[in-house]
Amino acid sequence: MDKPNTTDAGTERDLEEAVRRALESYYRDGKPPWDTGVTPPELVALIEGHSERDGERDGEGNAAGNGRAHGAGDGGAENGRADGARDGGAGNGALPPGRALELGCGTGTGTNAVYLARHGWEVVAVDLVDRAIEEARVRADAAGVAVRLLQGDVTRLDELDAPGPYDLFFDLSCFCGIPPHRRDAYAAGLTRRAAPGSRLLMFGYGPGTLGDTFSGVTADELRARFEGWELVDVTPGTNPFPTFWFTLQAGNA
């Protein structure tokens, strides 16, 4: 995976602009690595829950992707914790449809946001790059679903028309690439828009993966930055470098 050329960034604003240019280069030069065209099984498990047959496959060592997602999908039911108000009620850990905000959607509206919309969710999707939003809009229109697409900075949600509240936030390797000085603003923006008991499903890579001085995320960082949230699940990814699926749940206050 290529790394953003941020080594010469001298100020916080320089670093933000360097990250923006790096992201724009992915869309200018070809398909970004995060736009896989496949809805992650971790998101599917959260939205649709899991069946007894899924559990059987997990026990056999098959369908490993779905097995890893179950901790995220049931909010830790394996450990005997109750899920609270956002449980689907069907006994399989699925979330009932509500309002969702996808952060750093890329052109993946053709997969993740469209997937959510098709399952009854009201979806808003945000990305920093104009080209990504333009292509995402084409894909959403082609799929015949309503997804509200916003171009802007996910760490400055107050500048966008995305007031919430939201029952689900989805982040596929967005937070882990945000400059550290903007990460508290990201967390605060989500917290202000979180419905009681809402979930944040986040995929991120570990520190040092891109070889720069700031990219990556850890469970300890999320616990520190997301005040009022509980980190209910951390599941390693299957990439050849360290990656993780994190599930956080907002308080009910």
C-alpha positions in Angstrom: 0.0 0.0 0.0 1.4 3.4 -0.9 1.9 5.9 1.8 1.0 9.6 1.7 3.9 12.0 1.2 3.6 13.8 4.5 7.1 13.8 5.7 7.7 17.5 4.9 4.5 18.8 6.4 5.6 21.5 8.8 2.3 22.6 10.3 -1.0 21.0 11.2 -2.6 22.7 8.2 0.2 21.5 5.9 -0.4 18.0 7.2 -4.1 18.2 6.4 -3.4 19.4 2.9 -0.8 16.7 2.4 -3.4 14.0 3.4 -5.9 15.6 1.1 -3.5 15.5 -1.9 -2.6 11.9 -1.1 -6.3 10.9 -1.2 -6.9 12.8 -4.4 -4.0 11.0 -6.0 -5.5 7.6 -5.3 -8.6 8.6 -7.3 -6.6 10.3 -10.0 -4.2 7.4 -10.6 -6.6 4.5 -10.2 -8.9 2.6 -8.0 -8.3 3.3 -4.3 -7.5 0.2 -2.3 -10.4 0.8 0.1 -13.0 0.7 -2.7 -13.1 -3.1 -3.0 -16.7 -3.3 -4.3 -17.5 -5.9 -1.6 -19.6 -5.1 1.5 -17.5 -6.3 4.5 -18.9 -9.4 6.2 -18.5 -7.5 9.5 -21.0 -4.9 8.4 -23.3 -7.6 7.0 -23.3 -9.4 10.4 -24.1 -6.2 12.2 -27.0 -5.3 10.0 -28.4 -8.8 9.3 -27.2 -10.6 12.4 -26.2 -14.3 12.3 -28.0 -17.6 12.2 -27.3 -20.8 13.9 -25.9 -22.1 10.7 -23.4 -19.3 10.7 -22.2 -20.4 14.1 -21.9 -24.0 12.8 -19.6 -22.7 10.0 -17.6 -20.7 12.4 -17.0 -23.8 14.6 -15.9 -25.7 11.6 -13.4 -23.0 10.8 -15.2 -22.0 7.6 -16.7 -18.6 6.7 -14.0 -17.0 8.9 -15.0 -13.5 7.9 -18.5 -13.9 9.2 -17.2 -15.5 12.4 -14.9 -12.6 13.1 -17.8 -10.2 12.6 -20.1 -11.8 15.2 -18.5 -10.1 18.1 -19.2 -6.8 16.4 -22.6 -7.8 15.3 -23.9 -8.9 18.7 -22.0 -6.3 20.8 -20.3 -9.0 22.9 -23.2 -11.4 23.4 -20.6 -14.2 23.5 -19.5 -12.7 26.8 -23.0 -12.5 28.2 -23.5 -8.8 27.9 -26.9 -7.4 27.0 -27.1 -5.3 23.9 -29.6 -2.7 25.0 -32.1 -0.6 23.1 -30.6 -1.1 19.6 -31.1 -5.0 19.5 -33.1 -6.2 16.6 -35.3 -8.4 18.8 -35.0 -11.4 16.5 -32.4 -13.1 18.7 -29.7 -12.9 16.1 -28.0 -9.6 17.1 -29.2 -7.7 14.0 -29.7 -3.9 14.3 -33.2 -2.6 13.3 -33.0 -0.1 10.5 -32.4 3.5 11.5 -30.2 6.4 10.4 -26.6 5.8 9.4 -23.6 8.0 8.6 -20.8 6.6 6.6 -17.5 8.5 7.2 -15.0 8.5 4.3 -17.3 6.7 2.0 -15.1 6.9 -1.1 -16.9 5.6 -4.2 -18.0 2.7 -2.0 -21.6 4.1 -2.0 -21.9 1.4 -4.7 -21.4 -1.1 -1.9 -21.7 -0.1 1.7 -24.1 2.9 1.7 -26.2 1.2 -1.0 -26.2 -2.0 1.0 -27.5 -0.1 4.1 -30.1 1.7 2.1 -31.4 -1.5 0.6 -31.8 -2.8 4.1 -34.1 0.0 5.1 -31.5 2.5 6.5 -31.6 6.2 5.9 -28.1 6.9 4.8 -25.8 9.9 4.7 -22.3 9.5 3.3 -19.4 11.9 3.5 -16.0 12.0 1.8 -13.3 14.7 1.5 -12.6 14.1 -2.2 -14.9 15.6 -4.9 -14.2 12.9 -7.4 -15.2 10.2 -4.9 -18.5 11.8 -4.2 -19.3 12.3 -7.9 -18.7 8.7 -8.7 -20.6 7.6 -5.6 -23.6 9.6 -6.7 -23.5 7.9 -10.1 -23.4 4.5 -8.4 -26.2 5.3 -6.0 -28.4 6.6 -8.8 -27.7 3.4 -10.9 -28.7 1.3 -7.9 -31.9 3.2 -7.5 -31.5 4.0 -3.8 -31.6 7.2 -1.9 -28.3 8.1 -0.3 -27.5 11.6 0.7 -23.9 12.4 -0.3 -21.9 15.2 1.1 -18.4 16.4 0.2 -16.5 17.6 3.2 -14.3 17.0 6.1 -15.4 14.3 8.6 -13.6 16.1 11.4 -15.7 19.2 10.7 -19.2 17.8 10.5 -20.7 21.0 11.9 -19.9 22.6 8.5 -22.1 20.0 6.7 -25.8 19.3 6.6 -25.5 16.1 8.8 -27.1 17.0 12.1 -28.2 13.5 13.1 -28.9 11.8 15.4 -27.6 8.6 13.9 -28.0 5.0 15.1 -25.0 3.7 13.2 -21.7 5.2 12.1 -19.5 3.2 9.6 -15.8 4.0 9.0 -13.8 1.9 6.6 -10.2 3.0 7.3 -11.0 6.7 7.5 -10.2 7.6 11.1 -6.8 5.8 11.0 -5.6 8.2 8.3 -6.7 11.4 9.9 -3.9 13.6 11.3 -3.8 13.3 15.1 -4.7 16.9 15.8 -8.1 16.4 14.2 -9.1 13.1 15.8 -10.7 14.6 18.9 -12.8 16.7 16.6 -13.9 13.6 14.7 -14.9 11.8 18.0 -16.7 14.9 19.3 -18.6 15.3 16.1 -19.9 11.7 16.2 -20.7 12.0 19.9 -22.9 15.0 19.3 -24.8 13.1 16.6 -25.1 9.8 18.3 -28.5 8.5 19.3 -28.6 6.7 22.6 -26.9 3.3 22.3 -25.8 4.0 18.7 -22.9 1.9 17.2 -19.7 2.8 15.5 -18.2 0.1 13.4 -14.7 1.0 12.4 -12.0 -0.7 10.3 -8.4 0.5 10.8 -4.8 -0.5 10.4 -2.2 -0.5 13.1 0.4 2.2 13.7 3.4 2.0 11.4 1.6 0.2 8.6 2.0 3.1 6.1 5.5 4.0 7.3 4.6 7.5 8.3 4.6 9.1 11.7 0.9 9.4 12.4 -1.3 6.8 10.5 -3.0 4.0 12.3 -5.2 3.4 15.3 -5.2 1.4 18.5 -7.9 0.3 21.0 -6.3 2.4 23.7 -6.6 5.5 21.5 -10.3 4.9 20.8 -11.0 4.4 24.5 -9.2 7.7 25.3 -10.8 9.8 22.5 -14.4 8.5 22.5 -15.6 9.7 25.9 -18.9 8.3 26.9 -18.6 5.3 24.5 -17.7 1.7 25.3 -15.4 -0.3 23.2 -17.3 -3.5 23.0 -15.3 -5.5 20.5 -11.9 -5.6 18.9 -11.3 -8.2 16.2 -8.1 -8.6 14.2 -8.4 -8.4 10.4 -6.9 -10.9 8.0 -4.7 -8.5 6.0 -1.0 -9.2 5.7 -0.4 -6.2 7.9 -2.0 -5.4 11.3 -5.7 -4.4 10.9 -8.6 -4.4 13.3 -12.4 -4.1 13.4 -13.5 -2.0 16.3 -17.1 -1.7 17.6 -18.0 1.1 20.0 -21.3 1.8 21.5 -22.5 5.2 22.7 -24.1 5.6 26.2 -27.8 5.8 26.7 -27.7 9.3 28.3 
